[in-house]
Amino acid sequence: MISRFLRFFSSIQLALFCFIALFIIVLIGTFMQIDHGIYYVQKVYFHSLFITIPIKGIPIPVFFGGTLIGTVLVINLTLSTILNIKFSYKNIGLILIHFGFIVLLLGGGLSSCVVTESQVYMEENDTTFFSEDLYETELVIIDASFSRYDYIIAVPIVDLKKKPIIESDVLPFSIKVHSFYDNAQLSLSNLDQGVASMGIGKNLHAKEIPLFTADDQKNNPTALLSFYNTDFVSDTMLVSLDINGTQKLYINDKLYYLQIRPKRLYFPFQLTLKSFDHDVYPGSNIPKNYSSLVTIQAYDDSPDRDVLIYMNHPLRYGYYTFYQASFGEDVPSSVLQVVYNKSWYFPYVSSLIIALGMGIHFFVHLIAFLKKRRL
Amino acid sequence: MIKRFIFIFIFVYFSFSSLFATQEYHYDVLGRIPVLYNGRLQPFESFARQMLISIREKSTIKRVVDGKSVSIPASMWLWEVLTHTKYSMADPIFLIHDRDIRHEFKLKDTQKSFSYTELEPHILNIQSKVLSFSTEKSLSVYEQNMKQLAGKLTLYISLMHSFIPYHDILFYDYVTAYHKRVKHGLSLFNRYNESGFLSKEKDQLHLIEFNQDFKRHRQFSDISQLSMYPSQSNPEDLETWTNTGSELLKHLDFNYESNSVLLYFASLTLYFDQHNITSFNETLDSLLAYYDASLPNFFNVLTLEYYFTVMNPFYICMVLYVFILCAVLLFYLFDYAFLYLIAKYCCLFTFGLHTLSLIARMIILDRPPVINLYSSAVFVGWVSIALCLLQERIFKNKLGYFMSSILGFLTLIIAHHLALQSDTMAQMQAVLDSNFWLSTHVITITLGYGGTFLAGMIATCYVAINILRKASHQQNLQLYKMVYAIICFSLFFSFIGTVLGGIWADQSWGRFWGWDPKENGALLIVIFNAIILHARLAGFSGIRGVMLMAIFGNIVTAFSWFGVNMLGVGLHSYGFMNEAFQWLMLYNVIQVIIVVIGYNFILSKPVK
């Protein structure tokens, strides 16, 4: 039984099957980018066990997703390397290639879990200590009653989606979720005829709309909430990403501010944009280079330093990478993409192993071929 | 090094053409004058051809002189456009294929090309129509054609406003008059600023004229994209080059000495107007000598580019590859050994010219060989031919020159058509501006493309040979070995290329892999080559199977090379092209047909 299992999972037929499946999903995933954004395509086709098509709201799996194929390939590669390849000097290259691929796939899987991508928008002389996630949002409850700081509690938006009631020791009150939409369109209603009974939602309608999948459209998560504790129940309040600024909430006469905003990623340092430059080729409008001069002030003892971030030269700081993504049109300002990735060296190491393996393998064969011809 | 190249090029150039032997004006000298356009210092000839391609969709132009149609140099055409001659306005250069557009503007239905003079009354109408097109919907064919026509007209008009502000007065007279009045005008301006008024009416009029000059030159310096005048103190600093408007504005500085290049150009307009050919040519010679002396670091390269542009060596290579193909085919038919020898030496010569031209391009641009889709086509051809010739040396099965000629012709004709779509030497977008990555990632990935195409080519030959006559097992085995070796080669290079691309992406965008279409395309080639090798290992495919898969590899490579660009999405969104879509589909269909034929008519045999 075990030997049959091992034979199946180490077979070259399975490897071939995985390759073909991978070929197909890469092809489909590429074509799907005509209509959908890259984030959506990654989530649905590559970072999934199965590719599903919803039929009447129930997702029906139609093909293997990238995660599943990758997992099977890792198992297959490991077993076939151990069981099927003879350990001889002639096969060193082959073993290295397979080992490299195991590391590459594992690294790829790992990085799809641990990488966070976010952006910072700064005008010249702005200082910031956080970046904002492009896709994920959070509900924040701000207690501004302290003199030197604000006390901020952030509730991940998934919690609003999954739990009807949110209770926690860190929350000063409990939250009841009346309704939640992943994406909603807000529109003005007649006075006091909106969905909520307090806040700006008194004058707003919220209509659920399908999720956007293109990269240039932002989803607008929206929820109707009420708040209570042992001796108090509040009216309902509409919170939404599209509502700019905070809304006031009084619980037992204590003031809180509420808002849905992009998820923040806090840095262990401060970043100041000193200047932004946009060079063009002489006598033309073709951009030659964008660059941001930033100052990093770490919270530990390390001294401040100035860094120039420009095309093909990002700033690496710990596991953070800042690179020049875009810029503002009106005032000198810069958009930096921030990638936090603890597994960035995986592809480097694995590619090196595979390239070495391929080099050795093909070289050994070439020598053998040429020798045979000479005889 | 560069000098030697120029020497070789001039030699080859003169052995190929005697284009300028009968001309009166020395447009070949004019063609070598450097101008700064689109961020690149280039010879006038390159600029002229690029403009012709953008407007006429061809790099040449013909004109009817004395009842005969003769082709005129691109430099001559552009010079006449810049100086607003009536001949240039009468040249039928605007192609209008769309009958609807011709009917709409009541243009003659018997001709397809129209001159500026014919279209001038409709320009406002055309521009306003294009402005009213929706930007959100995709445009209909009619709308696209209209938009294209409007773009060409805009470019033509902007050319007319690149060098000379007005055509009702000779530029030479304008400049000399301006030189005279600017100093007086400036002193009047200062006097007016100090005292608040000018008593004499003559002075007031002069000041008004001075103000108008200033406004006009300001406007002109904003509009014109063509920088022709280097600064006198530091001509090699391209940032200081100016267009006519800014150059004239510089005279507002009391101490400014007129730019000699401006004076040269002004004199040229005078002599051209007077049909004074001798003086025109002498002035051109002096102007060229001035540049030779003042641009020591650029001049040789510019000269090389001029001859390169005029000679168009890749086009010559393309023609030669067709010739080789004919020779080899005749050899296959009649079995005359000398035909094979002709093909062989001609192929080696052409490959040499191909190589030399690639190197010349690298010197001209100071870049690695592949910087855009055009140069990738040239390089893919070069790589596959190099591999082909190498294999011919090893296997000696008389297929090498045949396949080289086909690959050479196909890739160069693709390049030829790509060259008609955009400037092949245009400056690169900021993110691509890295010679290190261009010479590592782009080269290796292109080596991979070239290899896969060659494998497909050999496999196609395998199918053809087996259909036309029964090939021996020995022969098939040899072809099979060739394909196998080439697939290993392309797997290696496309993998390394993909990884290097990942590293570049990690360096510039902060992530190694993002499932972007172009990245996926490269990955598809890697996976597909891996599939072939593993299918062979698993015993699923014998000789025929591997061969047919290699042919299918052509489709995969064509998709990742061109197809993904046609999707019009992704971070790699540069060098897009829509018109080639039908050609790509035709190519794919042909490959599928070959696979089907091979599958049905060739018996599958195991390798051993």
Interface residues (C-beta under 8 A of the other chain):
Chain A: I12 Q13 A15 L16 F19 I20 L22 F23 V26 L27 G29 T30 F31 Q33 I34 I38 V41 Q42 F46 G108 S111 V115 E117 V280 Y281 P282 G283 S284 I286 P287 K288 N289 Y290 M311 N312 H313 P314 T321 F322 Y323 A325 Q337 V338 V339 N341 W344 P347 Y348 S351 I354 A355 M358 G359 F362 H365 L366 F369 R373
Chain B: L36 Y37 N38 G39 R40 Q225 L226 S227 L238 E239 W241 N243 I394 A426 Q427 Q429 A430 V431 D433 S434 W437 K481 A485 C488 F489 L491 F492 F495 I496 V499 G502 I503 W504 D506 Q507 S508 W509 G510 R511 F512 W513 G514 W515 D516 P517 N520 G521 L523 L524 I527 F528 A530 I531 H534 A535 L537 A538 F540 V564 L567 G568 V569 G570
